[in-house]
Amino acid sequence: MQKDKPFSQACENNKAPILEKLTELFKQPGTILEIGTGTGQHAVYFASHLPHLVWQPSDHPQNAQFSQAWIDDSDLTNINGPIALNVLDGNWAGLPAIGGAFSANTAHIMAWEEVEAMFYGVSEALPKDGIFCLYGPFSYGGRHTSESNARFDLSLRTQAPHMGIRDIEDLKALGAKTGLELQEDFGMPANNRFLVWRRT
């Protein structure tokens, strides 16, 4: 096992409840694109528990190799090498054919224009009725779901004005423009949500 692999405690905390939802939603064999793979902990955990799926990690070109150590250590045959993907480039043509997409804790880190680009790109890449799962904290009608989320949102915006927790109404409007319909909204631990979008 490689030492000094990148590590995210948040990934460790939320991987089991996320896996439970992915297991329910991705029953058919296929390739799942993960946007914003980060350390690779999620990718390895999900691929190891969902052997009927091929997991395709991706991340911003600056971070794309960040997950390689976890992937190499796993020796899994159903996880591909990470792809460098800048959502703003609009160049999704290099991706393999996918059956679904997943992204965790990215929408509040991305600038809004990047969130828009992600929705447009995912919509183009998914087949009809394909599912896009988006995990993270979200607000509703401009209201946060907890005091801790309100503090987190303030912290994000203090760090960088382009960051911040996204509102579900804005995401629904974006989905309507991009052919992605919100079908499920599951409550998750630590005041997070698991949003299920379907390509119409």
Contacts in CASP RR format, 6 or more apart in sequence:
PFRMAT RR
TARGET T0000
AUTHOR 0000-0000-0000
METHOD contacts of the structure
MODEL  1
MQKDKPFSQACENNKAPILEKLTELFKQPGTILEIGTGTGQHAVYFASHL
PHLVWQPSDHPQNAQFSQAWIDDSDLTNINGPIALNVLDGNWAGLPAIGG
AFSANTAHIMAWEEVEAMFYGVSEALPKDGIFCLYGPFSYGGRHTSESNA
RFDLSLRTQAPHMGIRDIEDLKALGAKTGLELQEDFGMPANNRFLVWRRT
1 73 0 8 1.000
2 69 0 8 1.000
2 72 0 8 1.000
2 73 0 8 1.000
5 39 0 8 1.000
5 69 0 8 1.000
5 70 0 8 1.000
5 73 0 8 1.000
6 38 0 8 1.000
6 39 0 8 1.000
6 40 0 8 1.000
6 66 0 8 1.000
6 67 0 8 1.000
6 69 0 8 1.000
6 70 0 8 1.000
7 39 0 8 1.000
7 41 0 8 1.000
8 38 0 8 1.000
8 39 0 8 1.000
8 41 0 8 1.000
10 105 0 8 1.000
11 39 0 8 1.000
11 40 0 8 1.000
11 41 0 8 1.000
11 42 0 8 1.000
11 45 0 8 1.000
11 104 0 8 1.000
12 41 0 8 1.000
13 189 0 8 1.000
13 190 0 8 1.000
14 104 0 8 1.000
14 135 0 8 1.000
14 188 0 8 1.000
14 189 0 8 1.000
14 190 0 8 1.000
14 192 0 8 1.000
15 41 0 8 1.000
15 42 0 8 1.000
15 45 0 8 1.000
15 46 0 8 1.000
17 188 0 8 1.000
17 189 0 8 1.000
17 194 0 8 1.000
18 42 0 8 1.000
18 46 0 8 1.000
18 104 0 8 1.000
18 135 0 8 1.000
18 188 0 8 1.000
18 194 0 8 1.000
19 45 0 8 1.000
19 46 0 8 1.000
19 49 0 8 1.000
19 50 0 8 1.000
21 133 0 8 1.000
21 186 0 8 1.000
21 194 0 8 1.000
21 196 0 8 1.000
22 46 0 8 1.000
22 50 0 8 1.000
22 102 0 8 1.000
22 133 0 8 1.000
23 49 0 8 1.000
23 50 0 8 1.000
25 131 0 8 1.000
25 133 0 8 1.000
25 196 0 8 1.000
26 32 0 8 1.000
26 50 0 8 1.000
26 53 0 8 1.000
26 100 0 8 1.000
26 131 0 8 1.000
28 52 0 8 1.000
29 52 0 8 1.000
29 53 0 8 1.000
30 52 0 8 1.000
30 53 0 8 1.000
30 54 0 8 1.000
30 98 0 8 1.000
30 99 0 8 1.000
30 100 0 8 1.000
31 53 0 8 1.000
31 54 0 8 1.000
31 55 0 8 1.000
31 56 0 8 1.000
31 80 0 8 1.000
31 96 0 8 1.000
31 97 0 8 1.000
31 98 0 8 1.000
31 99 0 8 1.000
31 100 0 8 1.000
32 46 0 8 1.000
32 53 0 8 1.000
32 54 0 8 1.000
32 55 0 8 1.000
32 56 0 8 1.000
32 98 0 8 1.000
32 99 0 8 1.000
32 100 0 8 1.000
32 101 0 8 1.000
32 102 0 8 1.000
33 56 0 8 1.000
33 58 0 8 1.000
33 95 0 8 1.000
33 98 0 8 1.000
33 100 0 8 1.000
33 101 0 8 1.000
33 102 0 8 1.000
33 122 0 8 1.000
33 125 0 8 1.000
34 42 0 8 1.000
34 43 0 8 1.000
34 46 0 8 1.000
34 55 0 8 1.000
34 56 0 8 1.000
34 57 0 8 1.000
34 58 0 8 1.000
34 101 0 8 1.000
34 102 0 8 1.000
34 103 0 8 1.000
35 58 0 8 1.000
35 59 0 8 1.000
35 85 0 8 1.000
35 87 0 8 1.000
35 101 0 8 1.000
35 102 0 8 1.000
35 103 0 8 1.000
35 106 0 8 1.000
35 118 0 8 1.000
35 122 0 8 1.000
36 57 0 8 1.000
36 58 0 8 1.000
36 59 0 8 1.000
36 60 0 8 1.000
36 63 0 8 1.000
36 103 0 8 1.000
36 104 0 8 1.000
36 106 0 8 1.000
37 43 0 8 1.000
37 57 0 8 1.000
37 58 0 8 1.000
37 59 0 8 1.000
37 66 0 8 1.000
37 67 0 8 1.000
37 82 0 8 1.000
38 57 0 8 1.000
38 59 0 8 1.000
38 63 0 8 1.000
38 66 0 8 1.000
38 67 0 8 1.000
39 66 0 8 1.000
39 67 0 8 1.000
39 70 0 8 1.000
40 57 0 8 1.000
40 66 0 8 1.000
40 67 0 8 1.000
40 70 0 8 1.000
40 71 0 8 1.000
41 70 0 8 1.000
42 104 0 8 1.000
43 55 0 8 1.000
43 57 0 8 1.000
43 67 0 8 1.000
43 70 0 8 1.000
43 71 0 8 1.000
43 79 0 8 1.000
44 70 0 8 1.000
44 71 0 8 1.000
44 73 0 8 1.000
44 74 0 8 1.000
44 76 0 8 1.000
44 79 0 8 1.000
46 53 0 8 1.000
46 55 0 8 1.000
46 102 0 8 1.000
47 53 0 8 1.000
47 54 0 8 1.000
47 55 0 8 1.000
47 74 0 8 1.000
47 76 0 8 1.000
47 78 0 8 1.000
47 79 0 8 1.000
48 74 0 8 1.000
48 76 0 8 1.000
50 78 0 8 1.000
51 78 0 8 1.000
53 78 0 8 1.000
54 78 0 8 1.000
54 79 0 8 1.000
54 80 0 8 1.000
55 78 0 8 1.000
55 79 0 8 1.000
55 80 0 8 1.000
56 80 0 8 1.000
56 81 0 8 1.000
56 83 0 8 1.000
56 95 0 8 1.000
56 96 0 8 1.000
56 98 0 8 1.000
57 67 0 8 1.000
57 71 0 8 1.000
57 79 0 8 1.000
57 80 0 8 1.000
57 81 0 8 1.000
57 82 0 8 1.000
57 83 0 8 1.000
58 64 0 8 1.000
58 82 0 8 1.000
58 83 0 8 1.000
58 84 0 8 1.000
58 85 0 8 1.000
58 95 0 8 1.000
59 66 0 8 1.000
59 67 0 8 1.000
59 82 0 8 1.000
59 84 0 8 1.000
59 85 0 8 1.000
60 84 0 8 1.000
60 85 0 8 1.000
60 86 0 8 1.000
61 84 0 8 1.000
61 85 0 8 1.000
61 86 0 8 1.000
64 82 0 8 1.000
64 83 0 8 1.000
64 84 0 8 1.000
64 85 0 8 1.000
65 82 0 8 1.000
66 82 0 8 1.000
67 82 0 8 1.000
68 81 0 8 1.000
68 82 0 8 1.000
71 79 0 8 1.000
71 81 0 8 1.000
71 82 0 8 1.000
80 96 0 8 1.000
83 94 0 8 1.000
83 95 0 8 1.000
85 92 0 8 1.000
85 95 0 8 1.000
87 110 0 8 1.000
87 114 0 8 1.000
87 117 0 8 1.000
87 118 0 8 1.000
87 121 0 8 1.000
88 113 0 8 1.000
88 114 0 8 1.000
88 117 0 8 1.000
90 117 0 8 1.000
90 120 0 8 1.000
90 121 0 8 1.000
92 121 0 8 1.000
92 124 0 8 1.000
92 125 0 8 1.000
95 125 0 8 1.000
98 125 0 8 1.000
98 126 0 8 1.000
98 127 0 8 1.000
99 126 0 8 1.000
99 127 0 8 1.000
99 130 0 8 1.000
99 131 0 8 1.000
100 126 0 8 1.000
100 130 0 8 1.000
100 131 0 8 1.000
100 132 0 8 1.000
101 122 0 8 1.000
101 125 0 8 1.000
101 126 0 8 1.000
101 131 0 8 1.000
101 132 0 8 1.000
101 133 0 8 1.000
102 132 0 8 1.000
102 133 0 8 1.000
102 134 0 8 1.000
102 135 0 8 1.000
103 118 0 8 1.000
103 132 0 8 1.000
103 133 0 8 1.000
103 134 0 8 1.000
103 135 0 8 1.000
104 134 0 8 1.000
104 135 0 8 1.000
104 136 0 8 1.000
105 135 0 8 1.000
105 136 0 8 1.000
106 118 0 8 1.000
106 134 0 8 1.000
107 115 0 8 1.000
107 118 0 8 1.000
107 134 0 8 1.000
107 136 0 8 1.000
107 138 0 8 1.000
107 166 0 8 1.000
107 171 0 8 1.000
108 136 0 8 1.000
108 137 0 8 1.000
108 153 0 8 1.000
108 156 0 8 1.000
108 163 0 8 1.000
108 164 0 8 1.000
108 165 0 8 1.000
108 166 0 8 1.000
109 156 0 8 1.000
109 163 0 8 1.000
110 118 0 8 1.000
110 162 0 8 1.000
110 163 0 8 1.000
111 162 0 8 1.000
111 163 0 8 1.000
112 162 0 8 1.000
112 166 0 8 1.000
115 166 0 8 1.000
115 171 0 8 1.000
115 174 0 8 1.000
116 174 0 8 1.000
116 178 0 8 1.000
119 174 0 8 1.000
119 175 0 8 1.000
119 177 0 8 1.000
119 178 0 8 1.000
119 180 0 8 1.000
120 178 0 8 1.000
121 178 0 8 1.000
122 132 0 8 1.000
122 178 0 8 1.000
122 180 0 8 1.000
122 197 0 8 1.000
123 175 0 8 1.000
123 178 0 8 1.000
123 179 0 8 1.000
123 180 0 8 1.000
123 199 0 8 1.000
126 132 0 8 1.000
126 199 0 8 1.000
127 199 0 8 1.000
128 199 0 8 1.000
128 200 0 8 1.000
129 198 0 8 1.000
129 199 0 8 1.000
130 198 0 8 1.000
130 199 0 8 1.000
131 196 0 8 1.000
131 197 0 8 1.000
131 198 0 8 1.000
131 199 0 8 1.000
132 180 0 8 1.000
132 196 0 8 1.000
132 197 0 8 1.000
132 198 0 8 1.000
132 199 0 8 1.000
133 194 0 8 1.000
133 195 0 8 1.000
133 196 0 8 1.000
133 197 0 8 1.000
134 171 0 8 1.000
134 194 0 8 1.000
134 195 0 8 1.000
134 197 0 8 1.000
135 188 0 8 1.000
135 192 0 8 1.000
135 193 0 8 1.000
135 194 0 8 1.000
135 195 0 8 1.000
136 188 0 8 1.000
136 192 0 8 1.000
136 193 0 8 1.000
136 194 0 8 1.000
137 145 0 8 1.000
137 149 0 8 1.000
137 152 0 8 1.000
137 153 0 8 1.000
137 165 0 8 1.000
137 191 0 8 1.000
137 192 0 8 1.000
137 193 0 8 1.000
138 145 0 8 1.000
138 165 0 8 1.000
138 166 0 8 1.000
138 167 0 8 1.000
138 168 0 8 1.000
138 171 0 8 1.000
138 193 0 8 1.000
138 195 0 8 1.000
139 145 0 8 1.000
139 149 0 8 1.000
139 153 0 8 1.000
139 165 0 8 1.000
139 166 0 8 1.000
139 167 0 8 1.000
139 168 0 8 1.000
140 167 0 8 1.000
140 168 0 8 1.000
140 169 0 8 1.000
141 167 0 8 1.000
141 168 0 8 1.000
141 169 0 8 1.000
142 167 0 8 1.000
142 169 0 8 1.000
144 150 0 8 1.000
144 153 0 8 1.000
144 165 0 8 1.000
145 191 0 8 1.000
145 193 0 8 1.000
146 191 0 8 1.000
148 191 0 8 1.000
149 165 0 8 1.000
149 191 0 8 1.000
152 165 0 8 1.000
153 164 0 8 1.000
153 165 0 8 1.000
156 163 0 8 1.000
156 164 0 8 1.000
156 165 0 8 1.000
157 163 0 8 1.000
157 164 0 8 1.000
168 182 0 8 1.000
168 185 0 8 1.000
168 195 0 8 1.000
171 182 0 8 1.000
171 195 0 8 1.000
172 182 0 8 1.000
174 180 0 8 1.000
175 181 0 8 1.000
175 182 0 8 1.000
175 197 0 8 1.000
179 199 0 8 1.000
179 200 0 8 1.000
180 197 0 8 1.000
180 198 0 8 1.000
180 199 0 8 1.000
180 200 0 8 1.000
181 197 0 8 1.000
181 198 0 8 1.000
181 200 0 8 1.000
182 195 0 8 1.000
182 196 0 8 1.000
182 197 0 8 1.000
183 196 0 8 1.000
183 197 0 8 1.000
183 198 0 8 1.000
184 194 0 8 1.000
184 195 0 8 1.000
184 196 0 8 1.000
185 193 0 8 1.000
185 194 0 8 1.000
185 195 0 8 1.000
185 196 0 8 1.000
186 193 0 8 1.000
186 194 0 8 1.000
186 195 0 8 1.000
186 196 0 8 1.000
187 193 0 8 1.000
187 194 0 8 1.000
188 194 0 8 1.000
END
